[in-house]
Amino acid sequence: MAWILLIFAGLLEVVWAYTMKLSDGFTRMGYASITIAAMIASFWLLSMAMKSLPLGTAYTIWTGIGAVGAFVVGICVLGEAVSPLRIFAAVLIVSGLLLMKIAS
Protein backbone atom coordinates (compact mmCIF):
# COMPACT_ATOMS: atom_id res chain seq x y z
CA MET A 1 0.00 0.00 0.00
CA ALA A 2 2.86 2.39 0.80
CA TRP A 3 4.20 2.07 -2.74
CA ILE A 4 0.80 2.96 -4.21
CA LEU A 5 0.57 6.02 -1.96
CA LEU A 6 4.08 7.00 -2.99
CA ILE A 7 3.29 6.71 -6.70
CA PHE A 8 0.21 8.89 -6.30
CA ALA A 9 2.24 11.39 -4.27
CA GLY A 10 4.77 11.55 -7.10
CA LEU A 11 2.06 12.01 -9.71
CA LEU A 12 0.58 14.85 -7.67
CA GLU A 13 4.03 16.42 -7.63
CA VAL A 14 3.85 16.49 -11.43
CA VAL A 15 0.39 18.10 -11.21
CA TRP A 16 1.55 20.84 -8.89
CA ALA A 17 4.67 21.55 -10.90
CA TYR A 18 2.61 21.89 -14.07
CA THR A 19 -0.11 24.03 -12.51
CA MET A 20 2.54 26.18 -10.83
CA LYS A 21 3.90 26.93 -14.29
CA LEU A 22 0.38 27.75 -15.49
CA SER A 23 -0.26 29.97 -12.46
CA ASP A 24 2.15 32.55 -13.91
CA GLY A 25 3.85 33.33 -10.62
CA PHE A 26 0.67 32.71 -8.61
CA THR A 27 -1.14 35.50 -10.45
CA ARG A 28 -3.79 33.15 -11.89
CA MET A 29 -5.68 32.11 -8.80
CA GLY A 30 -7.42 29.04 -10.26
CA TYR A 31 -4.11 27.41 -11.14
CA ALA A 32 -2.52 28.68 -7.93
CA SER A 33 -5.30 27.01 -5.91
CA ILE A 34 -4.83 23.71 -7.74
CA THR A 35 -1.08 23.97 -7.14
CA ILE A 36 -1.50 24.44 -3.40
CA ALA A 37 -4.11 21.67 -3.08
CA ALA A 38 -1.94 19.24 -5.09
CA MET A 39 1.11 20.15 -2.97
CA ILE A 40 -0.72 19.46 0.26
CA ALA A 41 -2.11 16.16 -1.03
CA SER A 42 1.29 15.14 -2.40
CA PHE A 43 3.07 15.85 0.88
CA TRP A 44 0.34 14.09 2.87
CA LEU A 45 0.55 10.95 0.70
CA LEU A 46 4.35 11.04 0.96
CA SER A 47 4.12 11.24 4.74
CA MET A 48 1.73 8.27 4.81
CA ALA A 49 4.10 6.23 2.62
CA MET A 50 7.01 7.13 4.91
CA LYS A 51 5.30 5.36 7.79
CA SER A 52 6.55 2.08 6.37
CA LEU A 53 9.16 3.01 3.76
CA PRO A 54 12.67 4.26 4.52
CA LEU A 55 13.10 8.03 4.25
CA GLY A 56 15.79 7.87 1.58
CA THR A 57 13.86 5.46 -0.59
CA ALA A 58 10.53 7.28 -0.31
CA TYR A 59 11.98 10.72 -0.92
CA THR A 60 14.13 9.57 -3.84
CA ILE A 61 11.21 7.84 -5.56
CA TRP A 62 8.88 10.81 -4.93
CA THR A 63 11.28 13.37 -6.35
CA GLY A 64 12.22 11.08 -9.23
CA ILE A 65 8.61 10.59 -10.30
CA GLY A 66 8.12 14.34 -10.07
CA ALA A 67 11.27 15.16 -12.01
CA VAL A 68 10.71 12.70 -14.84
CA GLY A 69 6.99 13.44 -14.94
CA ALA A 70 7.59 17.18 -15.15
CA PHE A 71 10.18 16.54 -17.86
CA VAL A 72 7.64 14.54 -19.91
CA VAL A 73 4.86 17.10 -19.37
CA GLY A 74 7.24 19.88 -20.36
CA ILE A 75 8.03 18.15 -23.64
CA CYS A 76 4.58 16.78 -24.48
CA VAL A 77 2.36 19.60 -23.25
CA LEU A 78 4.50 22.73 -23.07
CA GLY A 79 6.64 22.09 -26.15
CA GLU A 80 9.96 22.24 -24.34
CA ALA A 81 13.13 21.26 -26.17
CA VAL A 82 14.06 17.60 -26.62
CA SER A 83 17.70 16.65 -26.89
CA PRO A 84 19.58 13.37 -26.60
CA LEU A 85 21.35 14.61 -23.47
CA ARG A 86 18.07 15.53 -21.73
CA ILE A 87 16.58 12.15 -22.63
CA PHE A 88 19.71 10.40 -21.35
CA ALA A 89 19.43 12.32 -18.08
CA ALA A 90 15.80 11.20 -17.68
CA VAL A 91 16.81 7.59 -18.39
CA LEU A 92 19.45 7.85 -15.66
CA ILE A 93 16.84 9.11 -13.20
CA VAL A 94 14.47 6.25 -14.04
CA SER A 95 17.37 3.78 -13.70
CA GLY A 96 18.12 5.18 -10.28
CA LEU A 97 14.47 4.83 -9.27
CA LEU A 98 14.42 1.20 -10.34
CA LEU A 99 17.63 0.48 -8.45
CA MET A 100 16.24 2.20 -5.35
CA LYS A 101 13.09 0.05 -5.55
CA ILE A 102 15.15 -3.12 -6.00
CA ALA A 103 17.38 -2.17 -3.08
CA SER A 104 14.35 -1.74 -0.83
C-alpha positions in Angstrom: 0.0 0.0 0.0 2.9 2.4 0.8 4.2 2.1 -2.7 0.8 3.0 -4.2 0.6 6.0 -2.0 4.1 7.0 -3.0 3.3 6.7 -6.7 0.2 8.9 -6.3 2.2 11.4 -4.3 4.8 11.6 -7.1 2.1 12.0 -9.7 0.6 14.8 -7.7 4.0 16.4 -7.6 3.8 16.5 -11.4 0.4 18.1 -11.2 1.5 20.8 -8.9 4.7 21.6 -10.9 2.6 21.9 -14.1 -0.1 24.0 -12.5 2.5 26.2 -10.8 3.9 26.9 -14.3 0.4 27.8 -15.5 -0.3 30.0 -12.5 2.2 32.5 -13.9 3.8 33.3 -10.6 0.7 32.7 -8.6 -1.1 35.5 -10.4 -3.8 33.2 -11.9 -5.7 32.1 -8.8 -7.4 29.0 -10.3 -4.1 27.4 -11.1 -2.5 28.7 -7.9 -5.3 27.0 -5.9 -4.8 23.7 -7.7 -1.1 24.0 -7.1 -1.5 24.4 -3.4 -4.1 21.7 -3.1 -1.9 19.2 -5.1 1.1 20.2 -3.0 -0.7 19.5 0.3 -2.1 16.2 -1.0 1.3 15.1 -2.4 3.1 15.9 0.9 0.3 14.1 2.9 0.6 11.0 0.7 4.4 11.0 1.0 4.1 11.2 4.7 1.7 8.3 4.8 4.1 6.2 2.6 7.0 7.1 4.9 5.3 5.4 7.8 6.5 2.1 6.4 9.2 3.0 3.8 12.7 4.3 4.5 13.1 8.0 4.2 15.8 7.9 1.6 13.9 5.5 -0.6 10.5 7.3 -0.3 12.0 10.7 -0.9 14.1 9.6 -3.8 11.2 7.8 -5.6 8.9 10.8 -4.9 11.3 13.4 -6.4 12.2 11.1 -9.2 8.6 10.6 -10.3 8.1 14.3 -10.1 11.3 15.2 -12.0 10.7 12.7 -14.8 7.0 13.4 -14.9 7.6 17.2 -15.2 10.2 16.5 -17.9 7.6 14.5 -19.9 4.9 17.1 -19.4 7.2 19.9 -20.4 8.0 18.2 -23.6 4.6 16.8 -24.5 2.4 19.6 -23.3 4.5 22.7 -23.1 6.6 22.1 -26.1 10.0 22.2 -24.3 13.1 21.3 -26.2 14.1 17.6 -26.6 17.7 16.6 -26.9 19.6 13.4 -26.6 21.3 14.6 -23.5 18.1 15.5 -21.7 16.6 12.1 -22.6 19.7 10.4 -21.4 19.4 12.3 -18.1 15.8 11.2 -17.7 16.8 7.6 -18.4 19.5 7.8 -15.7 16.8 9.1 -13.2 14.5 6.2 -14.0 17.4 3.8 -13.7 18.1 5.2 -10.3 14.5 4.8 -9.3 14.4 1.2 -10.3 17.6 0.5 -8.4 16.2 2.2 -5.4 13.1 0.1 -5.6 15.1 -3.1 -6.0 17.4 -2.2 -3.1 14.3 -1.7 -0.8 
